[in-house]
Amino acid sequence: MQSHPVVLAAALAAALALYFLPALIADRRRRTDLLTIALFNAVLGWTVLGWLLALFWAFQRNPPQDLAVQLNEKQRYAGMRGFSRRLSDRVQARAARLADRERPSR
């Protein structure tokens, strides 16, 4: 029994669409790492685990564009808070020492 070439072409197109479904979903969701997901899917999609991981990855939200900037700002603010706290402690300690010196001794 011979298959019609149109049926074979349609079956091949459906199989390719199913194989690259994670990349197609990532494209529709406008993922910023679409190329990475598509390459991961192309290389490891033949394994069920690789295909499922690519599908899971395609459904994730896009990471923030300025993640490194946000991290640097948080670290800088944490550093400034620590510096301010230490400076305030030093000022209070110095004021306490000066107050002790100015008290008349018995």
C-alpha positions in Angstrom: 0.0 0.0 0.0 1.6 3.3 -1.1 1.0 6.5 0.7 0.2 9.7 -1.2 3.1 12.2 -1.1 0.8 14.9 0.2 -0.2 12.7 3.2 3.5 12.0 3.9 4.3 15.7 3.7 1.5 16.6 6.0 2.5 13.9 8.5 6.1 15.1 8.3 5.0 18.7 8.9 2.8 17.7 11.9 5.7 15.6 13.4 8.1 18.6 13.0 5.6 21.0 14.5 5.1 18.6 17.5 8.8 18.2 17.9 9.5 21.9 17.9 6.3 22.7 19.9 8.4 24.2 22.8 10.2 26.6 20.4 6.9 27.6 18.8 5.4 28.3 22.2 8.4 30.3 23.2 8.1 32.3 20.0 4.4 33.0 20.6 5.2 34.0 24.2 7.9 36.4 22.9 10.6 34.8 25.0 13.9 36.7 25.0 15.9 33.5 25.0 14.0 31.9 22.1 17.1 30.9 20.2 18.5 29.1 23.3 15.2 27.2 23.8 15.1 26.3 20.1 18.7 25.0 20.1 18.1 23.1 23.4 15.0 21.6 21.8 16.8 20.7 18.6 19.7 19.1 20.3 18.0 17.4 23.3 14.3 17.3 22.1 14.7 13.7 20.9 14.8 12.6 24.5 11.5 12.8 26.3 13.2 14.5 29.2 14.8 17.1 27.0 11.5 17.8 25.2 9.7 18.2 28.5 12.4 20.5 29.9 12.2 22.7 26.8 8.4 22.8 27.1 8.6 23.8 30.7 11.2 26.4 29.9 9.1 27.8 27.1 6.2 28.4 29.6 8.3 30.3 32.1 8.2 34.1 32.4 10.9 36.2 30.8 13.6 37.2 33.2 14.0 40.9 33.9 16.1 42.7 31.3 18.1 44.6 33.9 18.7 41.7 36.3 22.4 42.6 36.8 21.6 46.3 37.4 18.9 45.4 40.0 21.4 43.0 41.7 24.1 45.7 41.8 21.7 48.3 43.2 20.5 45.9 45.9 24.2 45.2 46.9 25.0 48.9 46.8 22.0 49.8 49.0 22.8 47.0 51.4 26.4 48.2 51.6 25.3 51.8 52.2 22.9 50.7 54.9 25.7 48.8 56.7 28.0 51.7 56.4 25.3 54.1 57.7 24.6 51.8 60.7 28.3 51.5 61.5 28.8 55.2 61.2 25.8 55.9 63.4 27.1 53.5 66.0 30.5 55.2 66.0 29.0 58.6 66.4 26.9 57.4 69.3 29.9 55.7 70.9 32.0 58.9 70.5 29.2 61.0 72.0 28.9 58.7 74.9 32.7 58.8 75.5 32.7 62.6 75.4 29.7 62.8 77.8 31.6 60.5 80.2 34.7 62.8 80.0 32.6 65.9 80.7 31.0 64.4 83.8 32.7 65.6 87.0 34.4 62.7 88.8 33.9 62.2 92.5 
